[in-house]
Amino acid sequence: MKKLVLAALSSVALSACGGLSPQAACENLVDPTCEKMWNCPGAVLKVGSDLASCKTQYKSLCALATSCNDGKTFDSSAASACPNDIKAQTCEQYASGEPTSCQNVCK
């Protein structure tokens, strides 16, 4: 199963270096993440009691944005690609892990 969409949200909700803000990047990720989580059959991880509560809970986590660690900076272009890349995943791909764009928002 997916490592954790929470990891994707927290990795996208990072300090901005211009372009897309960390808050906006995180909020853009909420809908596709929760939709995959609640619409893919057999998803082990489901946040909230339904799709709407998942979105509410994940969006509230975006307020916990932190900065990139180890001297890295936020890459707004990677963060911008992440939601579309999640939408493009099949349920099987989604269960295997997050897209590369979601993993590399700090460079």
N, C-alpha and C positions, 0 to 999 in steps of 0.2 A: 504494500500500500504506500501511497505517497508519504514521503518523510514527514511532512506536516505542512499543511498549507499555512499554518501559523508561522512556520519558519519563513515561508515566502513573504508573508505580510510583514514580518519584522525585518526581513532583509530589504524590502522595498521601502519601508518606512524609515528612511535614513536621512542624514543631513544633506541638504542640497548644495550644489555648487553652481547654481544657475539653472535656467530652464525649468523643468517640472519640479515642483516642490516635493519634499518627502511626503507631506500630508496628502497632496493631490495624487502622487504615485500610489500611495497605499489605498486611497479611496477608489481609484480606478481599478484596483485589483479585487476589491470586495465582491462585486457582482459576478465576474466570471468564476472566481474561486468558489463562492457559495453555490452557484448554479451547477458547477461540475460536481461538487460534493453532494448535493441533494438530488441531482438528476441522473447520476451514474449508478446503475444497479450494483449492489454489493459493496458500495463504499463503506469502509469500516469506520472512518472518521467522519462524523457529522456533528457540526457545532450548532447549538440551538435546538429548539424543538421543531422547527420547520425552516423553510427557505427565508422567510421574512426575518425571523429572529436571528438566523445565521448572519444575515447582512447587518442587522443592528449591532450584534455583538462584535463582529469583525471591524465594523466602521469605528466603534468606540475604541478599539485597540490602536487605531491609527494615531490617536492623540499621544500615544506613548513613544513617538518617533525619537530615535537616538541618532547619534552620528556614526559614521563609518569608523571602524577601528584600524589600528596599525598604520596610520598615516594615509589611508586610502580615501578617495573622494567619491561622492555620489555621481553615477553616470545616468543622467536623465534620459538619454536615448535608449539605454538598456531597460530602464524602468518603464519607458513608454511602450516598448515592445512586449513586455511581460503579459499584460492582460489579453492582448490579441493572440499571443502564443498559447495561452491557456485555453482560450476559446477554440482554437484550431485543433487542440488535442482531442483524440478519441478518448473514451472512458478508459480503455486499456492503457493508453499512453499516460493519461492522467494518474492512474494508479501506480505507474512505474516511477514517477518522479516529476519534479517541476522542470519546465523548459530552461534551457541555458540562459536565456535572457533574464529569468527571474533569479538565477543563481549569481549573476555577475553584475549587480547594481553598484557594488563598491569596487573601484579599481585603483 
